[in-house]
Amino acid sequence: MADDAGGGTASGSSSIVSLCGGGSDISGRLGSMDSVESRWVFQDDDDDSVFDDEDGLQHRRTGLDSEDDEDEDDNAEQCLIRTGPRIDSFDVEALEIPSAQRSDYEDFSVSRKIILAFQTLGVVFGDVGTSPLYAFDVVFTKAYISGEDDVLGALSLVLYTLILVPLVKYVLVVLWANDDGEGGTFALYSLICRHAKVSLLPNQLPSDARISSFRLKVPSPELERSLKIKERLEASLTLKKLLLILVLAGTSMVIADGVVTPAMSVMSAVGGLKVGVVAVEQDQVVMISVAFLVILFSVQKFGTSKVGLAVGPALFVWFCSLAGIGIYNLVKYDSSVLRAFNPVHIYYFFKRDTAKAWRALGGCILCATGSEAMFADLCYFSVRSIQLTFVFLVLPCLLLGYLGQAAYLMQNHTDILAEQAFFSSVPSGVFWPIFLIANVAALIACRAVTTATFSCIKQSTALGCFPRLKIIHTSRKFMGQIYIPVINWFLLVVCILFICSIQSITEMGNAYGIAELGVMIMTTILVTIVMLLIWQINIFVVLSFLTIFLGIELTFFSSVLWGVGDGSWIILVFAGSMFLIMYIWNYGSKLKYETEVKQKLSMDLMRELGSNLGTIRAPGIGLLYNELVKGIPAIFGHFLTTLPAIHSMIIFVCIKYVPVPVVTQNERFLFRRVCPKNYHIFRCIARYGYKDVRKENHQAFEQLLIESLEKFIRREAQERSLESDGDDDMETEDDDYSNNKTRVLVAPNGSVYSLGMPLLAEFQETCNNKNRGSIEASTYCSSPEVFSKSESSTDPFDPEQSLDRELYFIRKAKESGVVYLLGHGDIRARKDSWFIKKLVINYFYAFLRKNCRRGIANLSVPHSNLMQVGMTYMV
């Protein structure tokens, strides 16, 4: 019950509109609703009263809740009601966070937009743009050409795969499922977590899901279905775990894609030497490819903007070359390949030899490689710029490129060099310029998927599913452009090993298909959930999307899995290893957090110790870093027993990532008072979005923190001046809601909200049975927008507790110095635990935790200001 007073209503302004049975008359003025203003929830027909539970969800009830009541509710008839404003006592300051920075790319000049278009080519479309280098090679290696009809059938498959997957699915649909401009598997997961409490990640609160505005439509069957799906997801632990597993599996495939894409692209481009120089052998191609990859990963640190602008024009020349060669081959060889736009040739292809056509599917999907990179790299550019560039430049050039290759193969399919269909179709007069451009384009393709991998890993790290690593931001203007040194060199090493182990383009293509399709399948499932839960569109549209694209991708996946024994199993092993790393990290972090919650110190102990905490209070501020968002961490007791004195002011600092891309600076800190005033103990939660840059030095961090604390103290005093005479006593963390007091909250527009404390008193007995540990006081404030009340257990008019004295106390403590108290909590499995659990916790998780980056590392705190204490928890 730390999140008390979950939802007050504006005085005299709340409204309830029944929608039972569909007979309600709803005004057309409703339009689009923001959940901060009002929202729609389920109501039982026989309910009489409205209250808000600890999660801020309004219900209608006639009496005290119990498990039996909940069981009866499942069988009761439900309907939608419109409720008044929702106010969350923990996160009232953060209601305006979501749209703080909607786009970095608005209001650019024409010249800037042209530069941005070139960067889009260089960063986003490199992977899909180089697919003509190897797509037909793999197709016709898997399914040998028996005649012209096979060429037409395979071309038709490639054309419609290119149109359906990259264009229809990704460009027209999936790109819109972005999380405030952020794309990728974890961005989809974050989006879902904000609209339904499905996250299993540690250090999350129910209020986190409400930081972003949840805009709802006019009441409709789609809205009612969305709410039912939300309830089902939130109630089922199995569905939550399954959703997390799908996200981790998709992310592991993205990382695997970061290995196989450079190998495939560079090997296929360098392989053109065997066409230009007959004496070149495959071993020499491998050595040159390795050298190119070393150069590529070495320049990755220079950033997306710099490199993207440099290689954007080169990729533009590559697309123009594809189109030019395609037109040339159509005119010179056989323009009848245009018949491949008739899908009947796909039917004939399968009818002639079903097994051969099915094997060819594994190569056809390679024309759509890079589709997921377009979505993952969305954080670098706007949706509209990617859509326009793909439709008007990338797609026409790719179609012409494939048509030109097919036209050449119609007359030369018997004597082309194996695995080199593209370079064999290049006119001899321009072979070497095209070879050079192709190699540059291949290196660009590697960069596209590598930047997508960086972005995905940063998101997963912020949401607690990947060990913390050093992240370098390569652009001052665009915060999403990053470089992760450890991952960069790790991908290079694995990529070189992959090339040396598998030297066949066909086997690499099979591994490539497995990685790409694995991500595509997960994206299809997650976007379907977004359609149902957030977009709330017609169910037939959702089912059509799921059936068509999941059916296509599973069919392709069955083809590539057939060749997994040829060497492509290596990529499955690599992806599985990355999945285990992420799952073990998430599992260990969750166990550690839950254990710290169970072992936190009680308020009874704090009262017994008194305001001096049983020791000497020395002047100064102690910032105790811990992952707990509520309660007094057990590591604090370790400090009290280990140190001869403790600071006069203690602030428990929790660095927490919330499921939004960006948290603005004035919304960064959230405060609450822990214990009575004379203890001078506060909690500060420093919130960051997964796209935020943590580059503050410790002086700037301290200054922002102290300024926010002073604002909190002032507003606390201002609130107290608004209270009635009967509301002078402070609620301590164990006293909770026993007193039927009315708390008020003043919004930025001057509205006064009642937080409905008498209603919450009904839950005191239930919550005390569930949580006998410490429960924190309900005083929160972090920003200029809104604030909530805290009261003092002592006389509020005592001079020692006055506003001026407390602000003076804070300033004097700051002048005495700030010390960072770091509590390193490790976990060990109990002796009676299962062997697997001991292996995972004591060895794998311990290894990851030992070698990951400490959260305090971003602040660059001098060693003289650090004090560390370790503690081990048995789980």
N, C-alpha and C positions, 0 to 999 in steps of 0.2 A: 504493500500500500504506500510505497514511497511516492508514487505518482497519484497524489490525492487530488480531489476536486477536479475530476476529469472533464467536466464540461458545464460551465455555467451558461445562463441565457441572458440576453440583454433585457434590462428591466422594461417590462411592458411591451416588448417587441417580438417575442418568440411566437411562432405559429406552428400549428400542426394541421396538415391537410391529409385526410384519409384517402387512400386509393384502393380500398378493399373492393374486390369484385369488379373493378374497372369502371365503376359507376360515378367516379368523381369528376367534377367539372374543373379542369385546370386552366388557368389563364394562359393565353398565348404569350404573355410577357415574360414567362419563366426563362425561356431560352436556355443558355448555357449556365450551369450553376457552378460556383466555386465552393468547395467544402468548408472554407473558412467562414463563409457567410451562412450557408445552410447545406443540408445534405439529406439523403433519403436512406432510411433504415427500415428493417422489418418490425412489425408490430402485431401482437396477437389481438384478435378481435375483442376478447373479454378484458383487456388491460384497462386500467383506470388512471394510472399515474406515470409520470415520467421521471427517470433518474439517470444519472451517468455513472457508469462503473469506473474502475481504476484505469481502464485503457481509454477512457474518453468516449466510449460508445454509448449513445443514449438508448435507454430501454423504457418500456412502460410496464410497471409492476404494481400489484396491490399489496404486496407484503415483502417479507425478507426472502432473499434468494436461497435456494438450497439445491442439492443434487437432484432431489426428487422433483423439484419444480422444473429443473432443466429437462428432465426426462419427459415430463408432461408437455413441455413446450414443443418438443420435437413432433408431437402428434397434433398440436393445435394448428388451427388455420392462421396463416400469416398474411400480412399485407404490407404495403409500403407506406410510410409516413414521411412527411417533410418535417424536419426538426429545426430548431433555432440554431444560432451560431454555436460552434463547438470551440471550447477553450480548454486547452491542455495545460495543467498547472506546471508541468515540467518544461514544456517547449513553447510557451506562449510567445516568447521573444523571437521565435524562428519562423513564424508563419509567412514571412515575406521573403524567405531565402531563395526559393526555387528559380525565380526568373531574374536573378541578380545579373547574370551575364548570359543572355540567351545566345548570342552569337558574336564571335570575334570578327566576322567578315561582312557586317552590314555597313552601308554608307561608304563604300569604297569608290574612289574615282575610277574613270574608265581605264586609265593606264594601269592602276593597281589591279583591276579585274583581269586584265590581259595577263599580267604577271602571275596572278593566282591561277589562271587557266593553265599556263605552262607548268606551274608547280603541281597542279592536279594531275596532269599527264605524267610527270616524272615520279610522283609518289604513289598514286592510286592505281593507274592503269598499266603499269609495267608488267605485272604478272599475266593479266588476261591478254595483253598485247603481244606477248611472245609465244602464245600457244600455237600459232601456225608453224613454229619451228619443229614441233614434235608430235602434234595431234595425229596427223595422217601416218606418220612413221609407226606409231604404236598401233593404230587401227589396222593397217595392212600387214603388220608383223603378226598380229593376233589372228587376222582373217585374210589369208592371201587372196590377191585379186585373180578371179577366174575370167573376168570379162568386163566390158564397159558397164554392164548393168550393176556389177558390184561397186564400181566407182560411184555411179549415180545413187545407189542405195546408201552407201556410207556417207556421201556428201549431204544427202537429205537428212540423215541422222544428225550430222554435225550442225547443219544450219538450224534445225529446229531445237536442238539442245542449246545452241547459242542464243536463240530468241527466247526460249521458255525460261531458262535458268538465270543467266545474267540480266537479261532485259526485264522480263515480266516479274520474276520473283524478287530479284534484288533491287534493281533500279526503280521499279514502279511500286513495290510493296515494302520490302524489308527496310530500305533506307529510311522510311518514315517511322519505323519502330525504334527510333533513337532515343537515348536518354539525355535530353537537352543538348543535342549535338554530339553526343558520345555514342559510338557504335561498338559492336562486338558482343561476344557471348555474355560477358559479365555485365555489360551495360543493359542487356535485356533482363538479366537476373535482378539487377539493381532496380530497374523499372518495375518489375513485378513485386519486389520486396517493398517498394514504397506504397503500393496499392493494396497489398495483403500482407499480413504478418506471417510470412513463410520462412524467414531467415533463421537458420540454425547457427549462424556465426556468433561468436562470443562478443560481449561488450555492446550489445544492441538493446534498445529500449522500445517499447510499443510506440512511444511518441516519435521515434525516428521516421516511421512510415508516414507521418503527417507533416513533415517539414516541407515537402513539396505540395503545391496545390493540386487537388484532385478535382478536375473539372468534370462534372456529370451532366448528362443530357436531360431533356425533359423525360419524366417517367414513362417507361415503355417496357414491353416484354424483354427487350435486350438488357435494360438496366436491372430488372428483377432477376434475370438469369445471371448477370454479372455478380450481383450480391450473393446469390446462392453458391456460385463457384468460389467466391471469396471466403464464405463461411466454411465450405467444404475443405478448402486448402488450409485454412487456419486451424481447423479442428483435427486434421489428420497428420500425425507425426510421420507416418509412412510416406505420404505424398510430399511432405517437406523434404525428407531425406532423398526421395527419388528425384525431386527437382534439383537438389544440390548435386547429386551424382551426374545428372544430365549436363549440368553446367560445367562441372569439373572435367567430364569426358570431352565435351566440346572444346574446352580450353586446352586440354592436353593435345588434341588434334591440331589446334592452331599452332602450338609450339612445335609439333612434329612437322607441320607444314613449313615452318621456318627452317627446317633441316633439308627437306626433300626438294623444295622449290629452287634454292640456289644450285643444288647438285644437278637437277634436271635441266634448268634453263641454261646454265653455263656449259654443261656437257653437250647439249644439243647444238648450241651455237658454235662452240669450238670444233665440234664434229664436222662442220662444213669444210674443214681443211682436207678431209679425205676425198672430197669432191674436187677441190681445186688443186691438190697435190696428191697424186696417186700413191706416192711412197710413204705417206704418213700412216702410222699404225695406231691402234687404239690406245696402247700404253702411252704414246706421246700425247694423245688427246687428253688423257687423264692427268698427266703431269702439268700440261698447260692450264687445264681447268683448275687444278689446285692452286697454281700461282695466281690466277685471276681471282679466286675466292679470297686468298690472303689479302690481296690489294683491296678488294671490295669491303671486307669487314674492317680493314684498317682505316678506311675513310668514313666509316659509319659515324664516328664521333663528331664529325663536322656539322651534323645537324640536317634536319629535313629541309628547312628553308633554303640554306645555302646550296646543298646538293640538288634539291628539287628544282631550283631555278637554273642550275647549270645543266642538268640532264633533261629538263623539260623540252627544250628545242630539239635535242637529239631524238627524243621519243616521237616528237611531232614529225621529224624527217622519216623515222621508221614507219609510222602509220601511213604517211604519204607514199613511201616506197612499197608497202604492201599493196596499197590500192593501185599504184602504177603497174607493178608486176602482174597483178591480177587482171587488169584491163588488157595488158599486152598479151598474156596467155590466152585470154578469152578470144581476142581477135585473131591470134595466130593459129591456135590449135582447134578449139571446139567450143563454140558458144552455146551448143545444145545442152551444156550442163546446167543452164538456167532452168531446165525442166525439173531439177531437184527441188525447187520450191513447191512442187506438187508432192504432198506427203504420201501419195499412193506408192511412191518408189520405196518408202520404208517398209510398207506391207509386202511388196514384191521381194525385197531383200530378205526378210524373215521367211517368206514362203519358200524361196529357193533352197535355203540352207539355214534352218533355225539355229543350229548350234554355232555355226560360223558367225551369224549376225549377232547372236547373244555375246560371243566372245569379243566382237568388235565394239560392243557398248563400253567396255573398259577403256578403250582408247578415245571414244567419242566424248566422254565426260571431260577429257583434258582440254577441250576447247573452252570449257567454262571455268577453268582454273583462274584464280584471282578474283572470283566473285565475292568470296568471303572477305578478301583483303580490301575490296571496295568499302564494305560495311565497317570493318574494323578500323580502317584509316579515315573514317568519317570525321573523327575528332580534329583532323587537320584542315578540313575544308567543309563548305556548306553542302547541304543536300542538293540544292538546285544546281550548283556548279558541277557536281558530279553527274547529275542526270543529263544536263544539257551537253556536257562534253562527251558522255557515252553515246547518246542518241545521235548526235549530229557529226561526230568525228570517229569515235572508236568503233562503233558497231558497223557503219558502212565500210570502213577500211578492212575490218576483219572479214566481213562477208565477201568482199572482192578478193581478198587474199586466198580464202578457201576455194572460191570459185575458180580462180586462176590455177591453183595447184591441181584441182580436179580436171580442168581442161587439158592441162599438160599430161596428166596420168591417163586420160582417155586414149591417147595415141602412143604413150611411152611406158605403159605399165609393165611391159615384159623386160625392159633393159635398164630400169633405174637402179641406182646404187641402194642397197638395203639400208633402211633406217635414215635415209637422207632425201626424202621426197621434196622438201622445200628447196634445198640448195640445188637439187637437180633441175628444178623448174625455173631457176633464175637464169636470165639471158647471160651468155658468156661475156658480153661486153661490159656488164655492170656487176659481175660476180664479186670482185674484191671490194668495191665500195659497199655493196650490200652485206658482204661478210663482216666488214668492220662495223657497220651500223647494227647488224644483228647481235654482235657480241656486246656492244654498248647497251642495247635494249635488254639483253639478258641480264647484265649486271644491274640495270635499273629494276628489273623484275625482282631480283633478289632483295634489293633495298625495300621494295614495296611490302613484301611479306615480312621482312625483318622489323620494319617500323610497326607493322600490325601486331607482331609478337610482343614488342616492347609495350605497346599500349595495353594489350590484353593482360600482360603480367603485372603492370602497374595497377590496373583495376582489381585484379585478384588479390594483390598484396593489400590494398586499401580495405578490401572487404574481408580480410582475415583468412584467405585461402592460399597464400603463398608466403614463404619466408621473406622477411624484409631485406631488400638489397639497395645498394647505392644507385640512385637515379639522378642523372644529370639532365637539366633542362637546357636545350640547345637554342631556344629562341626567347628573347626578352618580350616579344609581342604576343606570341601564341603559346600559352602555357601547356598545351597538349603535346608539344613536340619534345620528345625525350630520347635519352640514350642510356642504356643499362650496360655498363662495361662487362660485368660478370656473364650476363646472358649472351652478349655479343661474342665473346671469345669461346664460350661454351658451345654456341651454335656452330662456330667455325670448326672447332675440333670434331664435333659429331658429324658435321657435313663432310669433312675430309675423310673420316673413317667410312662414311656411307658410300662415297664415290669409289674409294679403294676396294670396298667389299663387293659392290654391285657396279659393274662396268657396262652392263647392257641397258640401252635406252628403254627397251620393252619392260624389263623388270623394274627400272626406276619409275616408269610411267604407271605401272600397277601400284607401286607404293604411293605414288603421287595421288592416284585416284582414291586410295583408301583414306588418306589424310583429308583430302578435300571433301569427300562424301561424308566422312564422319562429322565434320563441322557443319555441313549443309543440313544433315538430318537433325542435329540438335537445334540449329537455328529455326528450322521449319516448326518443330514442336514448340519452342519458346515463343515464336511469333504468333502461333495459334493461340497460346495462352494470353498473349497481349491483346489479340483481337477479341477474345471472349471477355477478359477481365477489364480491360482499359478502353479499347476502342468501342466496344459494345455494338458491333455491327451485326447485320442479319446472320442468323445461324447457317443459312444455306451458302452464303459467301464464305464463311469460315470453313465449313465442311468441304466446299469445293477446293479452296486453297490447300487444306490438309490432304485431301484425297489425291489431288492431281500431283502436287510436288512431292509429297512423301512417297507416293507410289512410284513416281519417276526415279527418285533417289534410291529407293530400296532396290529397284530393278537394276540400276547401274551398280549398286553396292554388291549385289549377288554376283555380278560379272567379275568385278575386281577381286572379290574374295576367292574366286575359283583359282586364281593364280598366286595365292598367298604363299604357297610352298616353294615358289621359284626364287625367293630372296626378299620379297617385299614384307615378309614377316618381321624383318628388322624394324620397320617403322612402327609396327604394332607393339613390339616390345618396348621401343622408346616411348611411345605415347602412354603405354601402361605404366612405365616407370614414372613419368611426369604426373600421371593421375595419382599414383600412390603417394608421391611427395606432397601433393596438394591435399589429399584426403588425410594423410597422417598429420600434417601441420594443422589443418582445421580441427581434427579430432583431438589432438593434444592441447591446442589452445582452448578449445571448448571445455575439456576436462579441467584444465588449470583454472579457468575463470570460474567454473561452477564450484570448485574446491575453495577458492578464495572467498566466494560468496558465503559458503557454509561456515567458514572459520573466521568470519569478520568479528570484531569486538562488539560487545553489547553496550548499550547506553548505561545499564546498571553499573558496569565496571567503570565507565567514565565518571559517573556521579560519585562513586566511592573514592576515586582518585582525586576528585576536586579540580578546581580550576588550574592548580599547579601541576596536575597530572602525576602527582606522586614524585616529582623531581623538581629541579630548578629550571625556571623559565628564563633563558638568557635573551638579551635584546637581539632582534633580527627576525627575518622571515625564512621559514623552512618550506620549500616546495617538495612535497613528497609525491613522487611519481608512482602511480599504480593504475592497473587496468579497471578497477572497480568504478562503477558509475553511481553506486549507492552503498551506504554502510561504511564503517571504519575498518580499513584493511588490517589483517592480522600482523602484517609487517610493521605497522606503527607500534604495536606492543613490543616488537623486537627492538625497535629503535629506543623505546623508553627504558628497556632493561639493559641495553648495551651502552648507551651514551650517558655520560655523567650529567648532562643538562639537555634541555630541548628548547627550541626557539620560542620566543614570546608570541609569535603568530605562526600558525601552521595552515598551509593550504594543500589539500589533497588534489593533485592535478592528474586528470585523466585525458590522454590524447585519444580521441575517438573519431573514427571515420564513419560518416553517416551516408546512407545510400542516395546521395545527390552528387552531381558533378562538382558544384562549387558552393562554398559557404563564404559570404562576404566578410570582410574584416570586422565590420562593426557588429556582426552577428557571431563572431568567433567564440567568445567566452560566455559560459553559462555558470552562474554562481548559486550556491545555496549555503545557508548557515548550518553548521554542524555543532550541536551542543548550545548551551546558553551563551549569551554575549561575552561574559567575563572569561570564557575559555579561549576566545579569539581563534576559533578553528573554522575554516571554510572548506567548501568543495568547489573546485573549478573544473569544468569540463570544456576542454579546448576542442572544438569540432572542426573537422576538415572534410571536404568532399573528396572523392577519389581522383578528381582532376586537379585538385589544389596543389600549389607549390609550397612546400615547407622549407623556406630559405631564410627564416628570421634568425638573426644572431641572438644570443641569450639576452643582451641588453634591450633589444627591441621587444623581445617576447615579454621580458619582465615589465617594461614600461606599459605595454598594452594590457597586461594582466592587472597591474595595480590600478590603472585608470578605470578599467572595467569594474574592479572591486569597489572603488570609490563611488562610481555611479550606482552600483548596487546598494551601497550603504545609504546614499542620499535618497534613493527612491524608496528604500525601506522606511526611512524616517518620514517621507512624504505620505506614504500609505498609512502610517500609524496616525498621522494627523487627520485622516479621513475616517478613522474608526469610531464606532460608537463607544460610549463610556463603558459598556459591558464587555468590550473585547480587548482588554488590556493585558491579559495573561498570554505568555508565549506557549505555543505547542511544542513540546520537546519531542524527540524522535520516538520515544516509547509511549508518550501520552496520546499520540495520534489524534483521534477525532472524538474523544470522549466528551468534550464540551460542545454543546450545540451553539457554535458561534457562526456568525455570518462574515465571510471574508469577501473583500471587494477587490476588483482589479480595474485599473483605469487604462483604457486603450488610447492609441495615438489621437483618435478623433474626438476624445473627450468623453466617450460613452463610459458609463459605470456599469460593471458587470458583477452580479452576485455569483459567488462560487458555490453556493448551495451546500454549506457544511452540514446543516441538519440532516439533509438527505444522506450524506455519506456516513453519518453516524450509524445508519442501519447496518453498515457493513463491518463495523468495528469488531464484532464478535467473530464473524466468519474469517476475517483477515488475520486476527490475532491467533486463531487456531492454525492458520497456514504458515504464518511468519512470526515466530516468537523471537526472532533475532532483532537486531537494531533496525529501526526504520527512520529514515532521515527526515529532518524538518522540511517543511514545504516552502522554502524561500528561494526563489529563483530569479535571476536577472542577468541578462548578458548584453543588452543592446538598448539603443535609444527608443525602441518601439514600444515595448510593454513591459510590465513588471508585476510581481506578486508580493504578498505581504509576509513578513516574519515578525514575531512578537517576542518579547523578552519575558523570561520567567521571573525576573526581578521587577522592581518598580520602574516603569518606563520613564518616570520623571527624575530618577536618580541621576545626579550630575555626572557620575562616572560612566553612565551609559548613554550620555547625550551624543548627538551627532558630531559636534565639534571635537569632543574628547576622542571619539573613535577614529575620526579622520586624522587627528593629531597622532594618535597611537600608531596608525598605519604608516604615516610619513616617517615617524621616528624609527619604526621597525625597518623601513626601507633604507634609511640612512645607515643603520647598523650593518646592513649587508643582507644579501640573499644567498642561501645555500641550497643546493639541489640534493635532496635525499632520495637516493635510488634504491628501491627495494627489488632485488632480483629473486623472484620466486620460481623455483624449479619444481618439477613433479617427478615422483617415482612411483612405480606400481607396487602395490602391497605384496607381501610375500605369498599370500593366499590367492593372488590373481592368476588368471589363465596364462599359459606360456606365451600365447600370441600377444596378449596385452603387455606382458613384461618386455617382450622383444620390441614391440612398437614404441612404447613409452620410454623405456630405459635406454634404448640404443638408437633407434631411428629418429624419434622426435628429439631426444637429447642432442644428437648430432646436428640436426637442423637448427635447433635453438642456439647451440654453441657457436655455430658458424654464420648465423644471420646477423644483420645490422641492428644495433640497439636503437630504440626509438628516440633516445636523447641525442643521438649522433648529429641530427640535423641542426641542433642549436649551438654547437661548437662551444660548449661550456668549459671554462678553464678547470684544470684538475684541482686547483686550490678551492674551487667553489663546489666540489663534488664530495659526497659522502655516500658510500655504498654499503648495504647490508644484504646478505643472502639468506634465503629461507627455503626449505624443501618441504613440499606437501606430499603426503602419501595418498594415492588415489586408487 
